[in-house]
Amino acid sequence: MTDLLYSEEEEALRAAVRDLLSDHCDAPGVIARTESGTPHDLAAWKALADGMGLAGLLVPEDRGGQGATHREAAVVLEELGRAVAPVPYLTSAVVATEALLACDAEGGLLAELASGRRIGALAVALNVAPGGAYQVVRHEDGALHGELTAIADAAVADVLLVPADDGGLYAVDADAVTVTPQASLDLTRPVATVTLDGAPGRLLGDAEPAVRRALRAGAGLLASEQLGLAEWTLTETVRYLKERKQFNRPVGGFQAIKHRLAQLWLEVVNLRAAARNAADALSTGEDVDVAVAVAQAYAAPVAVHAAEEALQLHAGIGMTWEHPVHLYLKRAKADSIAYGTAGAHREALAETIDLPAP
């Protein structure tokens, strides 16, 4: 029987990451960044990646990483979700890193991503589900030509992992492409269009298995980010409703409000179980497709519901730009289509367990 409870080491990791983020990613600071031209907090990223070595959690020690598992990476993502931290952890330390791990050849680039010296981004649209169709560029005479849209965190990537029409995955330096920001609901994880006009690329390996592995890990660990987000919104809402008075009574004392919060608490607890199961399955390699599909089918509606309840139950103050709840709602809505919608994962789950459609 798998133990999905957090170990002492995982709780210590959580405390360390939470302390760091409380220093770097306070809500006013994150909101201020979304209003600037540089939403990413590269100082926080450097502290996480270089100072704590967290960018290399999924990379074996003999390849320049920490040799940890997806369970530890999931704990980090829970805390990043709680802070809506504008750092490229999921896109570089998980998705791009997993793609490189599937391509055994490129040791140097993997070590650079693991150390945090460089930021990587898989040049596949954020909404593509594991196993889904994705855009490719044209490979001609050793150069890459084409346009890829909705690439998350492309603005801060040093290297892009680009799938081409010859079936290969190529490493392309960011200064060889044009990155154009796109309108993004989630201002803390912006997306961009990447244009390649004869960009040179280094062949890393086969694109199909690398992209599939990367997106599966991204979808599975995204559930932990959604868990952290949902936990923060529930905790903050309960705290606010204990303090806020109406008719000389705490608002949280009204029966109807208690029912809504109790329902939300149950959903968040169930989400924790699904997210932990997905992280554990990714680390052991057992029943991964089922665990990831279950986690993502459940995570998106819960995270969105938690953020919507937080916005409503904070009433007037929740509608203001200065209160951070809007960041959580936007991230929850964006996450609900990242690496496949809940519906896409339900379909994948039905197929995996051979459950015929009605």
PADREN-714216 format. One line per 3 residues: number of its first residue (from 1); their letters; for each residue y, z, x of N, C-alpha, C. Coordinates in steps of 0.1 Angstrom, whole numbers, always signed. Layout:
// residues N
NUM	a	Y:Z:X:Y:Z:X:Y:Z:X ~ ... .
***
This chain:
// residues 358
1	mtd	-12:+0:+9:+0:+0:+0:+13:+0:+9 ~ +21:-10:+7:+33:-11:+15:+43:+0:+11 ~ +49:+6:+21:+59:+17:+19:+73:+10:+19 .
4	lly	+79:+10:+8:+92:+3:+7:+104:+13:+9 ~ +101:+26:+10:+111:+35:+13:+118:+33:+26 ~ +130:+38:+28:+137:+36:+40:+132:+46:+51 .
7	see	+130:+41:+63:+126:+50:+74:+138:+57:+79 ~ +135:+67:+88:+146:+75:+94:+155:+65:+102 ~ +148:+56:+109:+156:+47:+118:+165:+38:+109 .
10	eea	+160:+33:+98:+168:+25:+89:+180:+32:+83 ~ +178:+45:+80:+189:+53:+75:+199:+56:+86 ~ +195:+58:+98:+204:+59:+109:+212:+47:+111 .
13	lra	+205:+35:+110:+212:+22:+112:+222:+21:+101 ~ +219:+24:+88:+228:+23:+77:+241:+32:+80 ~ +239:+44:+84:+250:+53:+87:+259:+47:+97 .
16	avr	+253:+41:+108:+261:+35:+119:+269:+23:+114 ~ +263:+15:+106:+270:+3:+101:+281:+7:+91 ~ +278:+17:+83:+288:+21:+73:+300:+27:+80 .
19	dll	+298:+35:+90:+309:+40:+98:+318:+29:+104 ~ +311:+19:+110:+318:+8:+116:+326:+1:+106 ~ +320:-2:+94:+327:-10:+84:+339:-2:+78 .
22	sdh	+337:+11:+77:+348:+19:+72:+361:+18:+81 ~ +358:+16:+94:+369:+14:+103:+375:+0:+102 ~ +367:-10:+101:+371:-24:+102:+374:-31:+88 .
25	cda	+366:-27:+78:+367:-35:+66:+371:-27:+54 ~ +382:-20:+55:+387:-13:+43:+392:-23:+33 ~ +392:-19:+20:+395:-28:+10:+409:-35:+11 .
28	pgv	+420:-27:+14:+433:-34:+16:+433:-44:+27 ~ +425:-41:+38:+425:-51:+49:+417:-63:+45 ~ +406:-62:+37:+399:-74:+33:+407:-82:+24 .
31	iar	+414:-76:+14:+423:-83:+5:+434:-90:+12 ~ +440:-84:+22:+451:-90:+30:+445:-102:+37 ~ +433:-102:+42:+427:-113:+50:+425:-125:+40 .
34	tes	+421:-122:+28:+419:-133:+18:+432:-141:+15 ~ +443:-134:+17:+456:-140:+15:+461:-148:+27 ~ +454:-146:+38:+459:-153:+51:+451:-165:+53 .
37	gtp	+454:-172:+64:+446:-184:+67:+434:-182:+74 ~ +431:-169:+78:+419:-165:+85:+412:-154:+78 ~ +404:-157:+68:+397:-147:+60:+386:-139:+68 .
40	hdl	+380:-146:+78:+369:-139:+85:+375:-128:+94 ~ +368:-117:+95:+372:-106:+104:+363:-106:+116 ~ +369:-114:+126:+361:-116:+138:+360:-103:+147 .
43	aaw	+370:-94:+145:+369:-81:+153:+357:-73:+147 ~ +355:-73:+134:+344:-66:+128:+331:-73:+133 ~ +331:-86:+133:+319:-94:+137:+315:-90:+152 .
46	kal	+325:-90:+160:+323:-87:+174:+317:-73:+176 ~ +322:-63:+168:+317:-49:+168:+303:-49:+164 ~ +299:-56:+153:+286:-56:+148:+276:-64:+158 .
49	adg	+281:-75:+162:+272:-84:+170:+271:-80:+185 ~ +282:-77:+191:+283:-74:+205:+281:-59:+207 ~ +289:-52:+200:+289:-37:+202:+276:-31:+197 .
52	mgl	+270:-35:+186:+258:-29:+181:+245:-37:+182 ~ +247:-50:+186:+235:-58:+189:+228:-63:+176 ~ +236:-63:+165:+229:-66:+152:+227:-81:+149 .
55	agl	+233:-89:+157:+232:-104:+154:+218:-108:+159 ~ +211:-100:+167:+198:-104:+173:+187:-97:+167 ~ +188:-90:+155:+178:-82:+149:+165:-90:+147 .
58	lvp	+166:-103:+143:+154:-110:+139:+148:-118:+151 ~ +155:-117:+163:+150:-125:+174:+142:-116:+183 ~ +130:-121:+187:+121:-113:+196:+129:-109:+209 .
61	edr	+124:-98:+215:+131:-93:+227:+130:-103:+239 ~ +118:-110:+240:+116:-119:+251:+125:-132:+249 ~ +132:-133:+238:+141:-145:+236:+155:-140:+234 .
64	ggq	+158:-128:+239:+172:-124:+239:+177:-115:+228 ~ +167:-111:+219:+172:-104:+207:+167:-89:+207 ~ +167:-83:+196:+164:-69:+194:+149:-67:+190 .
67	gat	+143:-77:+186:+129:-76:+182:+126:-67:+170 ~ +136:-66:+161:+134:-58:+149:+128:-67:+138 ~ +129:-63:+125:+123:-70:+114:+134:-73:+103 .
70	hre	+130:-80:+93:+138:-83:+82:+142:-70:+74 ~ +134:-60:+75:+138:-47:+69:+151:-41:+74 ~ +152:-42:+88:+164:-37:+94:+176:-46:+90 .
73	aav	+174:-59:+91:+185:-68:+87:+189:-66:+73 ~ +180:-63:+64:+183:-60:+50:+192:-48:+48 ~ +189:-38:+56:+198:-26:+56:+212:-29:+60 .
76	vle	+214:-37:+70:+227:-42:+75:+234:-50:+64 ~ +226:-58:+57:+232:-67:+46:+236:-58:+34 ~ +228:-47:+31:+232:-38:+21:+246:-33:+23 .
79	elg	+248:-29:+36:+261:-23:+39:+272:-33:+39 ~ +269:-45:+44:+279:-56:+43:+283:-60:+29 ~ +273:-59:+20:+276:-61:+6:+284:-50:+0 .
82	rav	+282:-38:+4:+290:-27:-1:+305:-28:+3 ~ +307:-34:+14:+321:-36:+19:+327:-50:+17 ~ +319:-58:+10:+323:-73:+9:+328:-78:+22 .
85	apv	+321:-75:+33:+327:-77:+47:+327:-92:+49 ~ +339:-97:+53:+341:-111:+56:+336:-115:+70 ~ +323:-114:+73:+317:-117:+86:+305:-127:+83 .
88	pyl	+302:-135:+93:+292:-145:+91:+278:-140:+94 ~ +274:-128:+90:+261:-123:+94:+250:-130:+87 ~ +251:-132:+74:+240:-138:+67:+238:-153:+72 .
91	tsa	+249:-160:+74:+248:-174:+77:+244:-176:+92 ~ +249:-167:+101:+245:-169:+115:+233:-161:+120 ~ +233:-148:+117:+223:-139:+122:+210:-140:+114 .
94	vva	+211:-146:+102:+198:-148:+94:+195:-162:+93 ~ +203:-170:+86:+199:-184:+82:+199:-193:+94 ~ +209:-194:+102:+209:-202:+114:+199:-197:+124 .
97	tea	+198:-184:+126:+188:-179:+135:+174:-182:+131 ~ +171:-181:+118:+157:-184:+113:+154:-199:+116 ~ +164:-208:+114:+162:-222:+116:+158:-224:+131 .
100	lla	+165:-217:+140:+162:-219:+154:+149:-213:+158 ~ +145:-202:+151:+132:-196:+154:+121:-206:+150 ~ +123:-214:+140:+113:-224:+136:+113:-236:+146 .
103	cda	+123:-237:+154:+124:-248:+164:+122:-241:+178 ~ +110:-239:+183:+107:-231:+194:+114:-236:+207 ~ +118:-248:+207:+123:-254:+220:+136:-248:+225 .
106	egg	+146:-245:+216:+159:-241:+220:+161:-226:+223 ~ +157:-222:+235:+158:-207:+238:+173:-203:+241 ~ +180:-211:+248:+194:-207:+252:+203:-205:+240 .
109	lla	+203:-214:+231:+212:-213:+219:+208:-201:+211 ~ +195:-199:+209:+190:-187:+202:+195:-174:+208 ~ +194:-173:+221:+199:-161:+228:+214:-159:+226 .
112	ela	+222:-171:+226:+236:-170:+224:+240:-165:+210 ~ +232:-169:+200:+234:-164:+186:+230:-150:+185 ~ +219:-146:+192:+214:-132:+191:+224:-122:+198 .
115	sgr	+231:-127:+208:+241:-118:+215:+254:-118:+207 ~ +256:-127:+198:+269:-128:+191:+279:-136:+199 ~ +276:-141:+211:+285:-149:+219:+290:-162:+211 .
118	rig	+280:-167:+203:+284:-179:+195:+279:-176:+181 ~ +286:-183:+172:+283:-182:+157:+277:-195:+153 ~ +266:-194:+146:+259:-206:+142:+260:-207:+126 .
121	ala	+259:-220:+122:+258:-222:+107:+249:-234:+105 ~ +240:-232:+95:+231:-243:+91:+239:-252:+82 ~ +240:-265:+85:+248:-274:+77:+241:-279:+65 .
124	val	+237:-269:+56:+231:-272:+43:+240:-265:+33 ~ +243:-271:+22:+251:-266:+12:+246:-252:+7 ~ +255:-243:+5:+252:-229:+2:+244:-228:-11 .
127	nva	+245:-237:-20:+238:-236:-33:+223:-242:-33 ~ +219:-247:-21:+205:-253:-20:+195:-242:-20 ~ +185:-243:-29:+174:-233:-29:+163:-237:-19 .
130	pgg	+155:-227:-15:+144:-230:-6:+135:-240:-12 ~ +132:-251:-5:+124:-262:-10:+132:-272:-18 ~ +145:-270:-19:+154:-279:-26:+158:-291:-18 .
133	ayq	+163:-301:-24:+168:-313:-17:+182:-310:-11 ~ +184:-315:+1:+197:-312:+8:+202:-325:+14 ~ +215:-325:+17:+222:-337:+23:+218:-338:+37 .
136	vvr	+217:-351:+42:+215:-353:+56:+225:-363:+61 ~ +227:-364:+74:+237:-373:+80:+229:-385:+87 ~ +236:-395:+90:+229:-407:+96:+229:-405:+111 .
139	hed	+217:-407:+117:+215:-407:+131:+214:-421:+137 ~ +224:-425:+145:+225:-439:+150:+229:-439:+165 ~ +221:-444:+173:+224:-446:+188:+228:-432:+194 .
142	gal	+220:-422:+190:+223:-409:+196:+235:-401:+191 ~ +241:-406:+180:+253:-400:+175:+250:-398:+160 ~ +258:-388:+154:+256:-384:+140:+268:-388:+132 .
145	hge	+266:-394:+120:+277:-399:+111:+274:-394:+97 ~ +285:-389:+91:+283:-385:+77:+292:-373:+73 ~ +290:-369:+60:+298:-358:+55:+289:-348:+48 .
148	lta	+291:-335:+50:+283:-325:+44:+292:-315:+37 ~ +289:-312:+24:+299:-303:+17:+293:-289:+14 ~ +302:-280:+11:+298:-266:+7:+291:-259:+18 .
151	iad	+295:-260:+30:+288:-253:+42:+295:-240:+44 ~ +288:-229:+41:+294:-216:+42:+297:-212:+56 ~ +308:-206:+59:+313:-200:+72:+314:-211:+82 .
154	aav	+315:-224:+78:+316:-234:+88:+329:-233:+96 ~ +339:-226:+90:+352:-225:+96:+352:-217:+109 ~ +342:-207:+110:+342:-199:+122:+329:-202:+131 .
157	adv	+322:-212:+127:+310:-215:+135:+313:-222:+148 ~ +306:-218:+158:+308:-225:+171:+298:-237:+173 ~ +287:-236:+166:+277:-246:+166:+271:-248:+152 .
160	llv	+269:-260:+148:+263:-264:+135:+249:-270:+137 ~ +240:-265:+129:+226:-271:+129:+225:-281:+118 ~ +225:-294:+122:+227:-305:+112:+214:-313:+110 .
163	pad	+209:-313:+97:+197:-322:+95:+201:-337:+94 ~ +193:-345:+100:+197:-360:+100:+186:-368:+93 ~ +189:-381:+90:+180:-389:+82:+167:-393:+90 .
166	dgg	+166:-390:+103:+154:-393:+110:+144:-381:+110 ~ +148:-371:+102:+139:-359:+101:+141:-348:+111 ~ +151:-350:+120:+154:-340:+130:+165:-331:+126 .
169	lya	+165:-319:+133:+176:-310:+132:+183:-310:+145 ~ +197:-312:+144:+205:-313:+156:+215:-302:+158 ~ +217:-298:+170:+228:-288:+173:+240:-296:+176 .
172	vda	+251:-293:+169:+264:-300:+171:+275:-290:+174 ~ +282:-291:+185:+293:-282:+187:+304:-284:+177 ~ +310:-273:+173:+320:-274:+162:+332:-282:+166 .
175	dav	+335:-283:+179:+347:-290:+183:+345:-306:+182 ~ +332:-310:+179:+329:-324:+178:+330:-329:+164 ~ +333:-319:+154:+333:-323:+140:+346:-319:+134 .
178	tvt	+349:-324:+122:+361:-320:+114:+357:-311:+103 ~ +362:-299:+103:+359:-289:+92:+371:-288:+83 ~ +369:-291:+70:+380:-291:+60:+377:-280:+50 .
181	pqa	+385:-270:+48:+382:-259:+39:+382:-265:+24 ~ +372:-260:+16:+371:-263:+2:+376:-251:-6 ~ +380:-254:-18:+383:-243:-28:+371:-235:-30 .
184	sld	+372:-222:-28:+361:-213:-29:+364:-201:-38 ~ +355:-198:-47:+357:-186:-56:+357:-173:-47 ~ +347:-173:-39:+345:-161:-30:+354:-163:-17 .
187	ltr	+365:-156:-17:+374:-158:-5:+369:-152:+7 ~ +359:-143:+6:+354:-136:+18:+342:-144:+24 ~ +337:-154:+18:+327:-163:+24:+331:-177:+20 .
190	pva	+341:-182:+27:+346:-196:+23:+336:-207:+27 ~ +337:-218:+19:+329:-229:+22:+338:-241:+27 ~ +332:-251:+34:+340:-262:+39:+332:-274:+39 .
193	tvt	+339:-285:+40:+333:-299:+42:+333:-301:+57 ~ +321:-306:+62:+320:-309:+76:+318:-324:+78 ~ +327:-331:+85:+327:-345:+87:+323:-348:+101 .
196	ldg	+312:-357:+103:+308:-361:+116:+310:-376:+117 ~ +318:-379:+128:+322:-393:+130:+317:-396:+144 ~ +304:-399:+146:+299:-402:+159:+298:-390:+168 .
199	apg	+295:-378:+162:+293:-366:+169:+280:-365:+177 ~ +281:-361:+189:+268:-360:+197:+260:-348:+192 ~ +247:-349:+192:+239:-338:+188:+226:-336:+197 .
202	rll	+222:-324:+199:+210:-321:+207:+198:-319:+197 ~ +188:-326:+198:+176:-325:+189:+170:-311:+192 ~ +168:-304:+181:+161:-290:+182:+147:-291:+177 .
205	gda	+144:-299:+167:+130:-299:+162:+131:-306:+148 ~ +120:-304:+141:+119:-310:+127:+128:-302:+117 ~ +135:-309:+110:+145:-303:+100:+138:-296:+89 .
208	epa	+128:-303:+83:+122:-298:+70:+116:-284:+71 ~ +107:-281:+80:+102:-267:+81:+113:-257:+85 ~ +122:-261:+94:+133:-252:+98:+142:-248:+87 .
211	vrr	+146:-258:+79:+155:-256:+68:+148:-247:+57 ~ +136:-251:+54:+128:-243:+44:+127:-228:+48 ~ +123:-226:+61:+122:-212:+65:+136:-205:+65 .
214	alr	+146:-212:+69:+159:-205:+70:+164:-202:+56 ~ +163:-211:+46:+168:-209:+33:+159:-198:+26 ~ +146:-197:+29:+138:-187:+23:+142:-173:+27 .
217	aga	+145:-172:+40:+149:-159:+46:+163:-156:+40 ~ +172:-166:+39:+185:-164:+34:+185:-159:+19 ~ +176:-165:+11:+175:-161:-3:+169:-147:-4 .
220	gll	+159:-144:+4:+153:-131:+3:+162:-120:+8 ~ +170:-122:+18:+179:-111:+23:+192:-111:+16 ~ +195:-122:+9:+207:-122:+0:+206:-111:-11 .
223	ase	+194:-108:-15:+191:-98:-25:+196:-84:-20 ~ +195:-82:-7:+199:-69:-2:+214:-68:-2 ~ +221:-79:+1:+236:-79:+0:+240:-77:-15 .
226	qlg	+233:-83:-24:+236:-82:-38:+233:-67:-43 ~ +223:-61:-37:+220:-47:-40:+232:-38:-35 ~ +236:-40:-23:+248:-32:-18:+260:-34:-26 .
229	lae	+262:-46:-31:+274:-49:-39:+273:-42:-52 ~ +261:-42:-59:+259:-36:-72:+260:-21:-70 ~ +254:-15:-60:+255:-1:-58:+269:+4:-56 .
232	wtl	+277:-3:-49:+292:+1:-47:+299:+0:-60 ~ +297:-10:-68:+304:-11:-81:+300:+0:-90 ~ +287:+3:-91:+283:+14:-100:+288:+27:-95 .
235	tet	+287:+30:-82:+292:+43:-77:+307:+45:-79 ~ +315:+34:-77:+329:+35:-78:+333:+36:-93 ~ +326:+30:-102:+329:+31:-116:+326:+45:-121 .
238	vry	+314:+50:-117:+311:+64:-122:+322:+74:-117 ~ +326:+72:-104:+336:+81:-98:+349:+80:-106 ~ +353:+68:-109:+366:+66:-116:+365:+72:-130 .
241	lke	+354:+70:-137:+353:+74:-151:+352:+90:-152 ~ +348:+96:-141:+348:+111:-141:+363:+116:-140 ~ +371:+108:-134:+385:+113:-131:+394:+108:-143 .
244	rkq	+392:+96:-148:+401:+90:-158:+399:+98:-171 ~ +410:+102:-177:+410:+110:-190:+416:+102:-201 ~ +410:+103:-213:+415:+97:-225:+413:+108:-236 .
247	fnr	+423:+110:-245:+422:+120:-255:+418:+134:-248 ~ +424:+136:-236:+422:+148:-229:+407:+151:-225 ~ +399:+140:-224:+385:+141:-220:+383:+131:-209 .
250	pvg	+374:+134:-200:+370:+123:-190:+363:+111:-198 ~ +367:+99:-194:+362:+87:-201:+347:+87:-200 ~ +342:+91:-188:+327:+91:-186:+319:+99:-195 .
253	gfq	+326:+108:-202:+319:+117:-212:+316:+111:-225 ~ +322:+99:-228:+319:+93:-241:+305:+87:-241 ~ +298:+89:-252:+284:+85:-253:+282:+70:-250 .
256	aik	+290:+62:-256:+288:+47:-254:+289:+43:-239 ~ +299:+50:-232:+300:+47:-218:+288:+52:-210 ~ +283:+64:-214:+271:+69:-207:+259:+59:-208 .
259	hrl	+257:+53:-220:+246:+44:-222:+248:+32:-213 ~ +260:+27:-212:+262:+15:-204:+259:+18:-189 ~ +264:+29:-184:+261:+33:-171:+247:+36:-168 .
262	aql	+240:+42:-177:+225:+45:-176:+218:+32:-175 ~ +221:+22:-183:+214:+9:-183:+217:+2:-169 ~ +229:+3:-165:+232:-3:-152:+225:+3:-140 .
265	wle	+224:+17:-141:+217:+24:-130:+202:+19:-130 ~ +196:+18:-141:+182:+13:-142:+181:-1:-135 ~ +190:-10:-138:+190:-23:-133:+191:-23:-118 .
268	vvn	+200:-14:-113:+202:-13:-98:+190:-8:-91 ~ +184:+2:-97:+172:+8:-91:+161:-3:-90 ~ +159:-10:-101:+149:-21:-101:+153:-32:-91 .
271	lra	+165:-35:-89:+170:-44:-79:+166:-40:-65 ~ +168:-26:-63:+165:-21:-49:+150:-24:-46 ~ +141:-21:-56:+127:-23:-54:+124:-38:-51 .
274	aar	+130:-47:-58:+128:-62:-56:+133:-66:-43 ~ +145:-61:-39:+151:-65:-26:+143:-60:-14 ~ +139:-47:-15:+131:-41:-5:+118:-48:-3 .
277	naa	+112:-52:-14:+99:-59:-14:+101:-73:-7 ~ +112:-80:-10:+114:-93:-4:+116:-91:+11 ~ +124:-81:+15:+126:-79:+30:+113:-75:+37 .
280	dal	+105:-67:+30:+92:-63:+36:+82:-75:+37 ~ +82:-83:+27:+74:-95:+27:+78:-105:+38 ~ +91:-107:+40:+96:-115:+51:+92:-110:+64 .
283	stg	+91:-96:+66:+88:-91:+79:+73:-91:+82 ~ +65:-91:+71:+50:-91:+73:+44:-105:+71 ~ +51:-114:+64:+46:-127:+62:+36:-128:+50 .
286	edv	+35:-117:+42:+25:-117:+31:+33:-119:+18 ~ +27:-129:+10:+33:-132:-3:+48:-134:-3 ~ +53:-141:+7:+67:-142:+9:+74:-150:-3 .
289	dva	+68:-162:-6:+74:-170:-16:+75:-163:-30 ~ +65:-155:-34:+65:-148:-46:+76:-137:-45 ~ +76:-129:-34:+86:-118:-33:+100:-123:-33 .
292	vav	+103:-134:-26:+116:-139:-25:+121:-144:-39 ~ +112:-152:-46:+115:-157:-59:+118:-146:-69 ~ +110:-136:-69:+112:-124:-78:+125:-118:-75 .
295	aqa	+128:-115:-63:+140:-108:-59:+152:-116:-63 ~ +152:-129:-61:+164:-137:-64:+165:-140:-79 ~ +154:-141:-86:+154:-142:-101:+161:-130:-107 .
298	yaa	+159:-118:-101:+164:-106:-107:+178:-102:-102 ~ +181:-105:-89:+192:-100:-82:+206:-105:-88 ~ +206:-118:-90:+219:-124:-94:+225:-118:-107 .
301	pva	+217:-118:-118:+222:-113:-130:+226:-98:-129 ~ +219:-90:-121:+222:-76:-120:+235:-74:-112 ~ +237:-81:-101:+249:-80:-93:+261:-84:-102 .
304	vha	+260:-95:-109:+271:-100:-117:+274:-90:-128 ~ +264:-85:-135:+265:-75:-146:+272:-63:-140 ~ +268:-58:-129:+274:-46:-123:+289:-48:-120 .
307	aee	+292:-59:-114:+306:-62:-111:+315:-64:-124 ~ +309:-70:-134:+316:-72:-147:+319:-59:-153 ~ +309:-50:-153:+310:-37:-159:+321:-29:-152 .
310	alq	+321:-30:-138:+331:-23:-131:+345:-28:-134 ~ +347:-41:-135:+360:-46:-139:+364:-41:-153 ~ +355:-42:-162:+359:-37:-176:+362:-22:-177 .
313	lha	+353:-14:-171:+354:+0:-172:+365:+6:-163 ~ +370:-2:-154:+382:+3:-147:+395:-1:-155 ~ +393:-8:-166:+404:-11:-175:+415:-18:-168 .
316	gig	+428:-14:-171:+439:-21:-166:+440:-22:-151 ~ +436:-11:-144:+437:-11:-129:+427:-21:-123 ~ +416:-23:-130:+406:-32:-125:+410:-47:-125 .
319	mtw	+420:-50:-133:+426:-63:-134:+436:-67:-124 ~ +440:-57:-116:+450:-59:-106:+444:-65:-93 ~ +453:-72:-86:+448:-78:-73:+446:-67:-62 .
322	ehp	+454:-56:-63:+453:-46:-53:+440:-38:-54 ~ +434:-37:-65:+421:-31:-66:+410:-40:-62 ~ +400:-36:-53:+391:-45:-47:+380:-50:-56 .
325	vhl	+379:-46:-69:+368:-49:-77:+367:-65:-79 ~ +378:-71:-79:+378:-86:-80:+370:-93:-69 ~ +371:-87:-57:+364:-92:-45:+349:-92:-48 .
328	ylk	+344:-81:-54:+330:-79:-57:+325:-88:-68 ~ +333:-90:-78:+330:-99:-89:+329:-114:-84 ~ +338:-118:-75:+338:-131:-70:+326:-133:-61 .
331	rak	+323:-123:-52:+311:-124:-43:+299:-125:-52 ~ +298:-116:-62:+286:-116:-71:+284:-130:-78 ~ +295:-136:-82:+294:-149:-89:+290:-160:-79 .
334	ads	+296:-159:-67:+292:-169:-57:+278:-167:-52 ~ +274:-155:-51:+260:-152:-46:+250:-156:-57 ~ +254:-157:-70:+245:-160:-80:+240:-175:-80 .
337	iay	+247:-183:-72:+243:-197:-70:+239:-200:-56 ~ +241:-190:-47:+238:-192:-33:+223:-192:-31 ~ +218:-201:-23:+203:-203:-20:+195:-204:-33 .
340	gta	+201:-210:-43:+193:-212:-55:+197:-203:-66 ~ +198:-208:-79:+202:-199:-90:+189:-191:-94 ~ +192:-181:-102:+181:-173:-108:+171:-182:-115 .
343	gah	+176:-191:-123:+167:-201:-130:+158:-209:-121 ~ +164:-214:-110:+157:-221:-100:+146:-213:-94 ~ +148:-200:-91:+138:-192:-85:+127:-188:-96 .
346	rea	+131:-187:-108:+121:-185:-119:+111:-197:-120 ~ +117:-209:-119:+109:-221:-119:+100:-221:-107 ~ +105:-218:-95:+97:-217:-83:+86:-207:-84 .
349	lae	+89:-196:-90:+79:-185:-92:+68:-190:-101 ~ +72:-196:-112:+62:-201:-121:+52:-211:-115 ~ +58:-219:-106:+50:-229:-99:+41:-223:-89 .
352	tid	+46:-213:-82:+38:-206:-72:+26:-199:-77 ~ +28:-192:-89:+17:-185:-95:+10:-193:-105 ~ +13:-206:-106:+6:-215:-115:+7:-211:-129 .
355	lpa	+19:-208:-133:+22:-205:-147:+28:-217:-154 ~ +21:-224:-163:+26:-236:-169:+38:-234:-178 ~ +47:-244:-178:+59:-243:-186:+54:-244:-201 .
358	p	+62:-238:-210:+58:-239:-225:+59:-253:-230 .
***
